[in-house]
Amino acid sequence: MAGRRRGLDALILVAALAVTSTPVALEALAVGDPNPTPAMADASPLTGSPGSSPGPEAHGPSQNATPAHSSGPVPPTTPPAPTPVLTPPGPRSDETKLHFVRTIWGNIRPKSVVASGTGLLVAQNMMYRHSVTVYDTSGQLIRTISDRVNLSDLGWPDYPDLVRGAPVEAAFSPDGSTAYVSNYSMYGPGFPKPGWDLGTPADKIDESFVYRIDVGSGKINAAAKVGSVPKFLAASPDERWLIVANWAGRDLSIIDLATFREVRRI
């Protein structure tokens, strides 16, 4: 699954290369430069800004340049940097096959199953079981994490009573030590209008929460309020942001992982 996502990221960048006119900017983007420089940013203008000298193009060839009729040696020109070729690791996803290994049974009704990349697997069992179940690579159940929380203990004093969530999707931190789990909806005091699949912003569905779970202990140690019916989510590789897609809200929540609070709704 992780390989497929890396492949999709590479395909997105390859698609961008096909339609852009700024290869230097994309080259910087490909290696993670937070401030890519457009390819033409260092080109001199034909006319200088007010109070400045015109660029060399305005005066013709430089005095140091070798004239076209000169018999002297012509200095070699530096070839342009090649456009980076982004190749995803491993075989293409449409060239591989799934092979049955084992079936995991238990008190589960998983909506999603996500691998940590560090030897663990989590299943999100929604409102049907109100749990997240954690397994090792052999499929052995390690623990069951209840979605029941007191949000006031997690920094939300407007919700003093115990409530339940509905774990639907998960994403891991890059080191696999933390799982971020979206709750399809919240249930209990303070949540009079839980979500449903056909809900829209006009329905004024309750906003929900994303849990932060310490994988080692299985403890829910933080909660971030997001939009209505959050589903898919992803953490940035630099561990700065968590992006959450709110199904019924028709928007995205941007969570600052340092404070674990939403900082923008898009």
Secondary structure by P-SEA (a helix, b strand, c coil): caaaaaaaaaaaaaaaaaccccaaaaaaaaaccccccccccccccccccccccccccccccccccccccccccccccccccccbbbbccccccccbbbbbcccccccccccccccccccbbbbbbcccccbbbbbcccccccbbbbccccccccccccccbbbbbbbccccccccccbbbbbbcccccccccccccccccccccccccbbbbbcccccccccccccccccccccccccccbbbbbbccccbbbbbccccccccccc
